[in-house]
Amino acid sequence: MTRAQRIRGLLALAIVALSLYVAMSVPVHLGLDLRGGTQIVLETRPTADDDAGPDTVDRTVEVLRGRVDALGVAEPTIVRSGSDRIVVELPGVQDPAEAAEVLGRTARLSFHHVLGTAPDADATEAAAGPRPDQSRPPVLPDESGQLLRLDAAVMTGKDVEKAAARFDAQSGAGWHVTVEFKDAGRDRWAALTGEAACRPAGDPARRVAIVLDDRIVSSPQVDPSVRCGAGIGGGSTQINGAFDDGEARELALLVNGGALPVPVETVEERTVGPTLGAQAITASVWAAAVGSTLTALFVIAVYRLLGALAAVALLCYGLISYAALAALGATLTLPGLAGFVLAIGMAVDANVLVFERAREEYAAHHRPTPRSALAAGFRNALSAIADSNITTLIAAGLLFLLASGPVRGFGVTLGIGVLASMVSALVITRALADLAVSRPGLRRRPHLTGIAHTGAVRDRLARGNPRLMRHPRRWLAASAAALVLAGAGIALRGLDFGIEFTGGRQVEYATATPVDPDRARAALADAGFPHAVVQTSGENRLTVRTGQLTTAQANAVGAAVGDLTSRADELRDETIGPSLGKELRRGALIALAVALGAQLVYLAVRFRLLLGTAAVAALAHDVVILVGVFAWLGKPVDGVFLAALLTVIGYSVNDSVVVFDRLRELTRHADKERETPFRDIAGRALQQTLPRTVNTGTGAALILTALAGFGGDSLTDFALALLIGLAVGTYSSMFTATPLAVVLQERRR
C-alpha cells in the first residue's frame, strides 16, 4: 500500500468516525411539518401617527422574518391573519418567551443631539413618554439616570448598514455593538458628531444620544480629538451600555432587522402539533429504505464488487450529510428529508463517472490491471466531477447569501449534499476500492471488479454506432415543440399557486373530544381538500388552513371536521396572507438569476462561452417544461414544488457539464480532431458519456419511484416533479444543450 493510499484510508476513517460521533451526540432539528413547534400570535397596535393599512402589516411581516432568521430559527412560518394579526410558527425554539419578547420589540433606533441636562421636575414628563404631536420624547434618562433633553432625531435606523456584537477585552469596553452607516448615514453621522465637537469638553451638549424604543442605550461624549465641524469619519460607531453577551447580540439583531412599522403586542402563545401526521413520516421512512435499497442493488448489479463498495460509500455519504446538518443546526422538513434521500440516489453520479472511465481505460489497453484502470478512472473523471459540483456549489452559495426562508435552507442542504458527495466518492470510495483491487485474487479474476467489461449500454452503442448529432436541428425542433406545448399549458391553464404563495383561509375549531390529525386530513381529502394543512393545539383544538373558500366550501370543511367528533365549534375564521411573501419571492428570484449568471461565467471560463450558453439555455428549457407540465396537470405550485424545481436546476447543469467536459477532452487531446467536424466530435462525446447518463438516471429514478409509491400524498407531487425533471434534464443535456452548441459553433464559421 502506497503512502497516498494510507493517507486516504486514515482520512476516510477519521471522517466517518467524526460523523458517527456527531450524529449520535447532536440531535437534528425537525421542522414544523414533522414535529410542530411554538405559535406566537402578534397583533399590530398602530398609533395616531402610524399607517395601519395592509401594506404596513406586510412590511411588519418582512421585518419579523428578518428577526426570525437572525434568531437562528430555520424554516419558520410567518403569515398575516386577518387585518391586524400576524401568526409566527417557530420549530424547535428553546425559549419561546424570549423569542416572543424579541419579535415584539418595536426597535425604533434614532440618534440625537443632546441639548443639555433637564431638571428633576422634568422626570414626570420623561416618564410619560412621547407626546401625541411629537416623534421623540423631549426628556429621557441616560444610562446613569441623569435626565437629558434631546433635540429631534438627526438619524434613524434606516441610515444603518449593519450592526454586530463585539467583545473588547483590551480596552475594557467589554461587550458592545459596532454600527456601520450607509452612504448618506456616514455624512449625517459626521455632521452630528461635528456639531457636538464644537461644545467644550464636559458640556452635556457635547454628547450624542443613541435611543432605542424611547430609551437611551448609549450617550457618549465626542472625543476631544475630534475637530469642530469635521466630525467622526469612517462611517461607524460603537454602542456601549454595560451589555452582557446576550444583550449585545439581541441589540445587534434588532438593529439589523430594522424597526417595526407599527408596534405589536403578543396576544397568544401556544404549542402546535406537526402539519403532517405520523403516517406521512412513516411512509417517507419506508420510501427512503426501499429507494436506497433498490439504488444500492442496481449499482451492485452493474458494477459488481466496486458497486458494492460504492453502496457502502453511499451509506457513509448519508451519515456525513446527516452529521453536517446536525452540526450546523439545520432544520429538517419533509421536502428536505425527501431531497436528502434523493441526494443519496444522485450521489452515485460521481462513482458512476469514475467506474465508466475505468471501464474505458480497461477496454482501451490490452489486459491492464484493475488497479491501474481504476486509478486512471479517478484521474480522468476528476475534472468532470469538479466542474459539475462547483457549478452546483455556486448556486447553493448564492441561494444561501441572497435568499431567505426555505430557499435559503435549500441552499444549505444542497451545499452539504454536494460536499458530502465529493468526499464519499473521492475519499471513501477511493480508499475502499484501492484496498479491494490490490488483492492478488482479483488480478486473476478481474471480471469480479465490475470494470473488466464495457457494459451493456456501451456495447449496444458500439454495435449500432449511431451518429447522434447528424441532424442537430431536428433535436432542437423537438425541444422547441416541447417548449411551445409547456408554454401553452402555462398560458391556457395557468398555475395553481399553493397557500404559501396566495394565502387563503384559516379556521380554528374547538372539538368535544381530541381529534386525530391524520383522520382529519383523510376526511378533508375525501371532502375535496387534499392540500389542506391540519394542525392540533392543546387537547381539543384543531386548525385547518386552506386556499380561498366559498361559503359552500367553508361549510364543507366544517362538516368534515364535525363528523369526526360529537361537536366542533368554530372559534376563529380569518383570511391569511402568503407565507412566502413578496420580499422572500423577490429575493429567491434575484438569487436564482444571479446564480444562473455566475454559473454561466464559470462555464464560460472553464469551457467556452458558447458551451456555457448552451448549458444555461438547456436549464431554462427544463424549468419551463416542468412548470408547463404541472400547469397541464393542474398540480399545485407550492413550497414543495419550489424545492423540486431547485433540485432539477442543479441536476440539469450537472448532466450538461459531464457531456461538455468530454467534448473538451476529445477536442484537446486528438490532433486529428481539428479536421473533424465539430458535430462529429460532439456526437462522439455524447455517445461516450451516455452509459454514465443512463446508469445515473436509473439510480435516481429508482429512488424517486419509491418516493412516489410509498411516500404518501405528501410526497407524491414532489416525487412526480422530480421524475419529470429527471427525464427532461437527461434529455436536454443530450439533445438540447449539445445540439445547440453544435448549431452555435457552426454559425460562427
C-alpha positions in Angstrom: 0.0 0.0 0.0 1.4 3.4 -1.0 1.7 6.4 1.2 -1.2 8.2 -0.6 -3.4 5.2 -0.1 -2.7 5.1 3.6 -3.4 8.8 3.9 -6.8 8.4 2.1 -7.7 5.4 4.3 -6.9 7.2 7.5 -8.8 10.3 6.3 -11.8 8.2 5.4 -11.8 6.6 8.8 -11.5 10.0 10.6 -14.4 11.5 8.6 -16.7 8.5 9.2 -15.7 8.4 12.9 -16.3 12.1 13.4 -19.6 12.0 11.5 -20.8 9.0 13.6 -19.9 10.8 16.8 -21.8 14.0 15.8 -24.8 12.0 14.5 -25.1 10.1 17.8 -24.5 13.1 20.1 -26.1 16.1 18.3 -29.9 15.8 17.6 -31.1 17.2 14.3 -33.9 19.8 14.4 -37.2 18.8 12.9 -39.4 21.3 11.1 -43.0 22.3 11.8 -44.3 19.7 9.5 -42.6 16.8 11.3 -42.6 17.9 14.9 -44.6 21.1 15.4 -43.4 24.0 17.4 -44.3 27.2 19.1 -47.0 29.5 17.7 -46.9 33.2 18.6 -49.8 35.4 17.6 -48.9 39.1 17.3 -51.4 42.0 16.9 -50.5 45.3 15.5 -51.2 48.4 17.6 -50.9 51.4 15.3 -50.7 54.8 17.0 -52.1 58.0 15.7 -49.1 58.7 13.5 -48.8 55.2 12.1 -50.3 54.0 8.9 -52.5 50.9 9.8 -53.1 49.8 6.2 -52.4 46.2 4.8 -49.1 47.3 3.3 -47.9 48.3 6.8 -48.8 44.8 8.1 -47.0 43.2 5.1 -43.9 45.3 5.9 -44.1 44.2 9.5 -44.1 40.6 8.4 -40.9 41.1 6.4 -39.2 42.7 9.4 -40.3 39.8 11.6 -39.0 37.4 9.1 -35.5 39.0 9.2 -35.6 38.8 13.0 -36.5 35.1 13.0 -33.6 34.4 10.6 -31.3 36.3 12.9 -32.5 34.3 15.8 -31.2 31.2 14.1 -34.6 29.7 13.6 -34.8 27.9 10.2 -37.9 27.1 8.3 -40.4 29.2 10.2 -43.9 30.0 9.0 -44.9 33.7 9.2 -48.3 34.7 7.8 -50.7 37.6 8.1 -54.0 36.6 9.7 -57.0 38.9 9.3 -56.4 42.6 9.0 -54.2 43.2 12.0 -52.7 39.9 13.2 -49.5 38.0 12.4 -49.1 34.3 13.1 -45.4 33.2 13.7 -44.7 29.5 14.0 -41.2 28.5 15.1 -39.9 25.0 15.1 -37.5 23.9 17.9 -37.3 27.1 19.9 -35.6 26.6 23.3 -37.1 29.7 24.9 -40.5 30.7 23.4 -40.9 33.6 25.8 -37.6 35.2 24.9 -38.4 34.7 21.2 -41.8 36.4 21.7 -40.1 39.3 23.5 -37.6 39.9 20.7 -40.2 39.6 18.0 -42.4 42.1 19.8 -39.8 44.8 20.2 -40.5 47.8 18.0 -36.7 48.5 17.7 -37.0 52.2 16.6 -33.4 53.4 16.6 -32.6 57.1 16.5 -29.6 59.4 17.0 -30.0 62.8 18.7 -28.2 66.0 19.6 -28.2 66.4 23.4 -29.4 69.9 24.2 -28.4 69.7 27.8 -29.5 68.3 31.2 -33.0 68.6 32.4 -34.1 69.5 36.0 -35.7 66.8 38.1 -39.1 68.4 37.7 -39.0 67.1 34.1 -38.9 63.5 35.4 -42.7 63.3 35.2 -42.5 64.4 31.5 -39.9 61.9 30.7 -41.8 59.0 32.3 -45.0 60.0 30.3 -43.2 59.1 27.1 -43.6 60.8 23.7 -46.3 63.3 23.2 -49.0 62.7 20.6 -47.7 65.6 18.5 -44.0 64.6 18.7 -41.9 61.8 17.2 -39.5 61.7 20.1 -39.6 62.2 23.8 -38.2 65.6 24.8 -36.6 64.3 28.0 -35.1 60.8 28.7 -32.8 59.4 31.4 -29.4 58.3 30.3 -27.5 55.2 31.4 -26.8 56.7 34.9 -30.3 58.0 35.4 -29.5 61.7 34.6 -32.2 63.4 32.6 -31.2 64.7 29.2 -33.1 67.0 26.9 -32.8 65.8 23.3 -33.2 67.6 20.0 -35.2 66.0 17.2 -33.7 62.8 15.7 -31.0 63.5 13.1 -30.6 59.9 12.1 -32.7 56.7 12.3 -32.2 53.0 11.9 -32.7 53.5 8.1 -29.2 55.0 8.0 -27.6 51.9 9.4 -25.9 49.4 7.1 -25.3 46.7 9.6 -24.6 46.1 13.3 -22.6 43.4 15.1 -21.9 42.4 18.7 -18.3 42.5 19.7 -16.2 41.8 22.8 -13.1 44.0 23.5 -11.1 42.8 26.5 -8.0 45.1 25.9 -9.7 48.4 26.2 -12.1 47.3 28.9 -15.1 48.1 26.8 -16.4 44.5 27.2 -19.5 43.6 25.1 -20.6 46.4 22.7 -22.3 46.8 19.4 -20.5 48.2 16.4 -22.7 50.1 13.9 -21.8 50.9 10.3 -23.7 53.5 8.4 -24.8 53.7 4.8 -23.5 56.3 2.4 -26.0 59.1 3.4 -25.8 58.0 7.0 -22.0 58.5 7.0 -22.4 62.1 6.1 -25.1 62.6 8.7 -23.0 60.9 11.4 -20.1 63.2 10.6 -22.3 66.3 10.8 -23.9 65.2 14.0 -20.6 64.5 15.8 -19.0 67.5 14.2 -21.6 69.9 15.7 -21.3 68.2 19.1 -17.5 68.6 18.9 -17.9 72.4 18.9 -19.0 72.2 22.5 -16.4 72.3 25.3 -15.3 69.1 27.0 -17.6 68.1 29.8 -20.5 70.0 28.4 -23.6 67.8 28.2 -24.2 69.2 24.7 -21.0 67.5 23.6 -22.8 64.2 23.9 -24.7 62.2 21.3 -27.7 60.1 22.4 -28.5 56.8 20.8 -32.1 55.9 21.5 -33.8 52.6 21.1 -37.6 52.4 21.7 -37.6 55.7 23.7 -34.7 54.5 25.9 -31.2 55.9 25.8 -28.9 52.9 25.3 -25.7 55.0 24.9 -24.9 58.7 25.1 -21.1 59.1 24.7 -19.1 62.3 24.8 -17.4 63.1 21.5 -13.7 62.6 21.9 -11.6 65.8 22.4 -9.5 64.8 19.3 -12.5 65.3 17.0 -12.4 68.7 15.4 -15.3 71.1 15.4 -17.3 70.8 12.2 -15.3 67.8 10.9 -16.9 65.1 13.0 -16.1 61.4 13.1 -15.3 59.9 9.8 -15.2 56.3 8.7 -19.0 55.8 8.9 -19.1 53.7 12.1 -19.6 54.0 15.8 -19.9 51.8 18.9 -22.9 51.5 21.3 -21.6 50.8 24.8 -24.0 50.1 27.6 -22.5 47.6 30.0 -24.1 44.8 28.0 -23.6 41.1 28.6 -23.2 38.9 25.5 -26.9 38.1 25.2 -28.0 41.8 25.4 -25.3 42.8 22.8 -26.4 40.2 20.4 -30.1 41.0 20.8 -29.4 44.7 20.2 -27.4 43.9 17.1 -30.2 41.6 15.9 -32.8 44.3 16.4 -30.7 47.0 14.6 -30.0 44.7 11.7 -33.7 43.6 11.4 -34.9 47.2 11.4 -37.8 48.8 13.2 -41.3 47.5 13.0 -43.5 49.9 11.1 -46.1 49.7 13.9 -45.9 48.5 17.5 -47.1 44.9 18.0 -48.3 43.0 21.1 -48.2 39.3 21.8 -51.8 38.2 22.3 -51.3 34.4 22.2 -48.5 31.9 22.6 -49.0 28.1 22.4 -47.6 24.8 21.3 -48.9 23.4 18.0 -48.6 19.9 16.5 -47.0 18.9 13.2 -48.7 19.8 9.9 -48.0 16.2 8.7 -49.1 13.2 10.6 -47.2 10.1 11.8 -48.5 8.2 8.7 -46.7 10.6 6.4 -43.5 10.3 8.3 -43.6 6.5 8.4 -44.4 6.4 4.7 -41.4 8.6 4.0 -39.1 6.4 6.0 -40.3 3.3 4.1 -39.8 5.2 0.8 -36.2 6.1 1.9 -35.5 2.5 2.9 -36.9 0.9 -0.3 -35.5 3.5 -2.6 -32.0 3.4 -1.1 -32.0 -0.4 -1.2 -33.1 -0.5 -4.9 -30.4 2.0 -5.8 -27.7 0.0 -4.0 -28.8 -3.2 -5.6 -28.8 -1.6 -9.0 -25.2 -0.2 -8.5 -24.1 -3.7 -7.3 -25.7 -5.4 -10.3 -24.0 -3.1 -12.8 -20.6 -2.7 -11.2 -20.3 -5.8 -9.0 -17.6 -5.5 -6.4 -16.9 -1.9 -7.0 -20.7 -1.3 -6.9 -20.9 -2.9 -3.5 -18.1 -0.6 -2.3 -20.0 2.4 -3.8 -23.1 1.3 -1.9 -21.1 1.3 1.4 -19.7 4.8 0.4 -23.3 6.0 -0.2 -24.2 4.9 3.4 -21.3 6.9 4.6 -22.5 9.8 2.5 -25.8 9.7 4.2 -24.1 9.6 7.6 -21.8 12.6 6.7 -24.7 14.6 5.4 -26.8 14.0 8.4 -24.0 14.8 10.8 -23.3 18.1 8.9 -27.0 19.1 9.1 -27.0 18.3 12.9 -23.7 20.2 13.5 -24.9 23.3 11.6 -28.3 23.3 13.5 -30.2 23.0 10.2 -33.9 22.3 10.4 -35.1 19.1 8.5 -38.5 19.3 6.9 -40.3 16.6 4.9 -39.3 18.1 1.5 -35.8 18.4 2.9 -35.9 14.8 4.1 -37.1 13.7 0.6 -34.4 15.8 -1.0 -31.8 14.3 1.3 -33.0 10.8 0.3 -32.9 11.8 -3.4 -29.4 13.1 -2.9 -28.3 9.6 -1.9 -29.5 8.4 -5.3 -27.8 11.3 -7.1 -24.6 10.9 -5.1 -24.0 7.8 -7.1 -23.2 10.0 -10.1 -19.5 10.6 -9.1 -19.0 6.9 -8.6 -20.6 6.1 -11.9 -18.3 8.6 -13.7 -15.2 7.0 -12.2 -16.3 3.5 -12.9 -17.2 4.2 -16.5 -13.9 6.0 -17.1 -12.2 2.9 -15.6 -14.1 0.7 -18.0 -12.9 2.8 -20.9 -9.3 2.6 -19.7 -9.5 -1.2 -19.3 -11.0 -1.6 -22.8 -8.5 0.7 -24.4 -5.4 -1.1 -23.2 -4.5 -4.8 -23.6 -5.2 -6.6 -20.3 -4.3 -3.8 -17.8 -4.6 -4.5 -14.1 -7.9 -3.4 -12.4 -5.8 -1.2 -10.1 -4.2 0.8 -13.0 -7.6 1.1 -14.8 -9.3 2.3 -11.6 -6.5 4.8 -10.9 -6.9 6.2 -14.5 -10.7 6.3 -13.9 -10.3 8.5 -10.9 -7.8 10.7 -12.6 -9.8 11.2 -15.8 -13.1 11.7 -14.1 -11.8 14.3 -11.7 -12.4 17.4 -13.9 -16.0 16.4 -14.7 -16.7 15.8 -11.0 -15.1 19.0 -10.0 -16.8 21.2 -12.7 -20.3 19.7 -12.1 -20.1 20.1 -8.4 -18.6 23.5 -8.4 -21.4 24.9 -10.6 -23.9 23.4 -8.1 -21.9 24.9 -5.2 -22.0 28.3 -6.8 -25.8 28.1 -7.0 -26.1 26.8 -3.4 -23.8 29.6 -2.0 -25.7 32.3 -3.7 -29.1 30.9 -2.6 -27.8 31.0 0.9 -26.4 34.5 0.7 -29.1 36.2 -1.3 -32.3 34.3 -0.5 -34.2 33.7 2.8 -36.6 31.3 4.3 -37.0 27.8 2.7 -35.0 28.8 -0.3 -32.0 29.7 1.9 -32.5 26.5 3.8 -32.4 24.6 0.5 -29.1 26.2 -0.4 -27.6 24.9 2.9 -28.9 21.4 2.3 -27.7 21.4 -1.4 -24.3 22.6 -0.4 -23.9 20.0 2.3 -25.0 17.3 -0.2 -22.6 18.3 -2.8 -19.6 18.4 -0.5 -20.5 15.1 1.2 -20.9 13.5 -2.3 -17.4 14.5 -3.3 -16.0 13.3 0.0 -17.8 9.9 -0.3 -16.7 9.4 -3.9 -13.2 10.8 -3.9 -12.1 9.7 -0.4 -14.2 6.8 0.9 -14.9 5.0 -2.4 -11.3 5.5 -3.5 -9.9 4.2 -0.2 -12.2 1.1 -0.3 -11.5 0.5 -4.0 -7.7 0.8 -3.6 -7.8 -1.8 -0.8 -10.0 -4.2 -2.8 -8.3 -4.1 -6.2 -4.8 -4.6 -4.7 -5.9 -8.1 -3.6 -4.0 -10.8 -5.6 -7.1 -12.8 -6.2 -8.7 -10.0 -8.3 -5.8 -9.8 -10.6 -6.6 -13.4 -11.7 -10.3 -12.8 -11.8 -10.7 -9.1 -12.9 -14.3 -9.6 -14.1 -15.4 -9.6 -10.4 -14.4 -5.9 -10.1 -17.1 -4.7 -12.5 -14.7 -2.7 -14.7 -13.2 -5.5 -16.8 -16.1 -5.3 -19.3 -17.6 -2.4 -21.1 -21.2 -2.8 -20.0 -24.5 -3.4 -21.9 -25.2 0.2 -22.9 -21.7 0.8 -24.2 -21.7 -2.5 -26.1 -25.1 -1.7 -27.8 -23.9 1.8 -28.8 -20.6 0.3 -30.2 -22.6 -2.2 -32.4 -25.0 0.4 -33.6 -22.6 3.3 -33.9 -25.3 6.0 -34.1 -24.4 9.4 -35.3 -26.4 11.2 -32.7 -25.5 14.7 -33.9 -26.1 14.0 -37.6 -29.2 16.3 -37.6 -28.8 18.7 -34.6 -31.6 21.0 -35.7 -34.1 18.1 -35.6 -33.4 17.7 -31.9 -33.7 21.4 -31.3 -37.1 21.4 -33.2 -38.3 18.7 -30.8 -37.2 20.8 -27.8 -38.8 23.9 -29.3 -42.1 21.9 -29.7 -41.9 20.8 -26.1 -41.4 24.4 -25.0 -44.4 25.6 -27.0 -46.6 22.9 -25.5 -45.4 23.7 -22.0 -45.9 27.4 -22.6 -49.4 26.8 -23.9 -50.2 25.0 -20.6 -49.0 28.0 -18.6 -50.9 30.4 -20.8 -54.1 28.5 -21.1 -54.4 26.6 -17.8 -52.5 29.0 -15.6 -50.6 28.0 -12.5 -52.4 26.8 -9.4 -50.3 28.5 -6.7 -50.5 27.0 -3.3 -51.3 28.6 0.0 -47.7 29.6 0.5 -47.9 32.0 -2.5 -51.5 33.1 -2.4 -52.7 32.9 1.2 -56.2 31.6 2.0 -58.4 30.8 5.0 -57.5 29.6 8.4 -60.3 28.2 10.5 -59.9 27.1 14.1 -62.3 24.6 15.8 -62.9 23.6 19.4 -63.8 19.9 19.4 -65.7 18.0 22.1 -63.0 15.2 22.1 -59.4 15.1 20.8 -59.2 14.6 17.0 -56.5 12.5 15.4 -55.0 14.9 12.8 -54.4 12.0 10.4 -58.1 11.2 10.4 -58.9 14.9 9.9 -56.5 15.1 6.8 -58.1 12.0 5.3 -61.7 13.4 5.9 -60.8 16.7 4.3 -59.2 15.0 1.4 -62.4 13.0 0.8 -64.3 16.2 1.0 -62.3 17.7 -1.8 -59.5 19.5 0.1 -56.4 17.2 -0.4 -53.9 20.0 0.2 -55.4 21.4 3.5 -52.9 21.9 6.3 -54.1 20.5 9.6 -52.6 21.3 13.0 -53.6 20.5 16.6 -53.0 22.8 19.5 -53.7 21.8 23.1 -56.1 18.9 23.6 -59.2 19.8 21.8 -58.3 22.4 19.2 -57.9 21.9 15.5 -56.8 24.4 12.9 -57.4 23.9 9.2 -55.5 26.1 6.7 -56.7 26.0 3.0 -56.8 28.2 0.0 -59.6 30.7 -0.6 -63.0 29.2 0.1 -66.5 29.9 -1.0 -69.3 29.8 1.6 -70.3 26.3 0.5 -66.7 25.1 0.7 -66.3 26.6 4.1 -69.4 24.7 5.2 -68.0 21.5 3.7 -64.8 21.9 5.7 -66.8 22.4 8.9 -68.9 19.4 8.2 -65.9 17.2 7.6 -64.4 18.2 10.9 -67.7 17.9 12.7 -68.2 14.4 11.5 -65.1 13.3 13.4 -66.4 14.3 16.8 -69.7 14.9 18.5 -69.3 18.7 18.4 -66.9 21.1 16.6 -67.4 24.8 17.4 -65.8 27.4 15.1 -63.6 29.7 17.2 -61.9 31.7 14.5 -62.2 32.1 10.7 -59.7 34.5 9.2 -58.1 35.3 6.0 -54.3 34.6 6.0 -51.6 36.0 3.8 -48.9 34.0 2.0 -46.1 32.5 4.0 -43.8 33.1 1.0 -44.2 36.9 0.9 -43.2 39.4 -1.8 -39.8 40.1 -0.3 -39.0 36.4 0.0 -40.1 35.6 -3.6 -38.2 38.6 -4.9 -35.1 37.5 -3.0 -35.4 34.0 -4.3 -35.8 35.2 -7.9 -32.8 37.5 -7.6 -30.7 34.7 -6.1 -31.7 32.3 -8.9 -30.9 34.9 -11.6 -27.5 35.7 -10.0 -26.8 32.0 -9.6 -27.5 31.3 -13.3 -25.3 34.3 -14.3 -22.5 33.0 -12.0 -22.8 29.5 -13.5 -22.7 30.9 -17.0 -19.5 32.9 -16.1 -17.8 29.8 -14.6 -18.8 27.6 -17.5 -17.6 30.2 -19.9 -14.2 30.3 -18.2 -13.8 26.5 -17.8 -15.1 25.7 -21.3 -16.2 28.4 -23.7 -18.9 31.0 -23.6 -20.6 29.0 -26.4 -20.9 25.9 -24.3 -21.8 27.8 -21.1 -24.7 29.5 -23.0 -25.9 26.1 -24.3 -25.9 24.6 -20.8 -27.8 27.6 -19.2 -30.3 27.5 -22.2 -30.9 23.8 -21.5 -31.5 24.6 -17.9 -34.1 27.2 -18.8 -35.7 24.7 -21.1 -36.1 22.2 -18.2 -37.6 24.8 -15.9 -40.2 25.9 -18.4 -41.2 22.3 -19.3 -41.5 21.3 -15.7 -43.7 24.3 -14.9 -45.8 23.7 -18.0 -46.4 20.0 -17.2 -47.7 21.0 -13.7 -49.9 23.6 -15.3 -51.4 21.0 -17.7 -51.9 18.5 -14.8 -53.4 21.1 -12.5 -50.9 20.3 -9.8 -50.3 23.0 -7.1 -47.2 25.1 -7.3 -46.2 25.4 -3.7 -43.2 25.3 -1.4 -42.7 21.5 -2.1 -42.7 22.2 -5.9 -40.2 25.0 -5.3 -37.8 22.6 -3.6 -38.2 20.1 -6.5 -37.6 22.9 -9.1 -34.4 23.9 -7.4 -33.3 20.3 -7.3 -34.0 19.9 -11.0 -31.9 23.0 -11.8 -28.9 21.5 -10.1 -29.3 18.1 -11.7 -29.7 19.7 -15.2 -26.4 21.6 -15.1 -24.6 18.5 -13.8 -25.6 16.5 -16.8 -24.6 19.1 -19.4 -21.3 19.7 -17.7 -20.4 16.0 -17.9 -21.0 15.9 -21.7 -19.1 19.2 -22.3 -16.2 18.0 -20.2 -15.8 15.0 -22.5 -16.3 17.3 -25.6 -13.4 19.5 -24.4 -11.2 16.5 -23.7 -11.8 15.0 -27.2 -11.0 18.3 -28.9 -7.9 18.9 -26.8 -6.1 15.6 -26.9 -6.5 14.4 -30.5 -4.7 16.4 -33.2 -6.7 14.9 -36.0 -9.9 16.2 -34.4 -9.1 19.6 -35.8 -10.1 18.3 -39.2 -13.1 16.5 -37.9 -16.4 18.4 -38.0 -17.5 19.7 -34.6 -20.8 17.9 -34.8 -19.0 14.5 -35.1 -16.8 15.3 -32.0 -19.9 16.4 -30.1 -21.7 13.2 -31.2 -18.8 11.1 -30.0 -18.7 12.9 -26.7 -22.4 12.3 -26.3 -22.1 8.6 -27.1 -19.2 8.1 -24.7 -21.0 9.7 -21.8 -24.3 8.0 -22.5 -23.7 5.0 -20.3 -23.0 7.3 -17.3 -26.2 9.2 -18.1 -28.3 6.1 -18.3 -26.9 4.5 -15.1 -27.1 7.7 -13.0 -30.6 8.4 -14.2 -31.7 4.9 -13.5 -30.4 5.1 -9.9 -32.2 8.4 -9.3 -35.4 7.1 -10.9 -35.5 4.1 -8.6 -35.5 6.1 -5.5 -37.9 8.6 -6.9 -40.3 5.8 -7.9 -40.1 4.6 -4.3 -40.9 8.1 -3.0 -43.9 8.3 -5.3 -45.1 4.8 -4.5 -44.5 4.7 -0.7 -44.2 8.4 0.3 -48.0 9.0 0.5 -49.9 12.1 -0.7 -47.5 14.5 1.0 -44.6 13.4 -1.3 -46.4 12.3 -4.5 -46.3 15.7 -6.2 -42.7 16.2 -5.0 -41.6 12.9 -6.5 -43.6 13.5 -9.7 -41.9 16.9 -10.2 -38.5 15.3 -9.8 -39.3 12.4 -12.1 -40.4 14.8 -14.8 -37.3 17.0 -14.1 -35.1 13.9 -14.2 -36.4 12.8 -17.6 -36.4 16.3 -19.1 -32.9 17.1 -17.6 -31.5 13.9 -19.0 -33.0 14.6 -22.4 -31.9 18.3 -22.5 -28.3 17.6 -21.6 -28.1 15.2 -24.6 -30.5 16.6 -27.2 -30.9 20.3 -26.3 -27.6 21.6 -24.8 -25.3 19.6 -27.2 -27.2 20.3 -30.5 -27.5 23.9 -29.5 -23.7 24.0 -29.0 -23.2 22.4 -32.4 -25.5 24.9 -34.2 -23.9 27.9 -32.4 -20.4 26.6 -33.3 -21.3 26.1 -37.0 -22.9 29.6 -37.2 -19.6 31.1 -36.1 -17.8 29.7 -39.1 
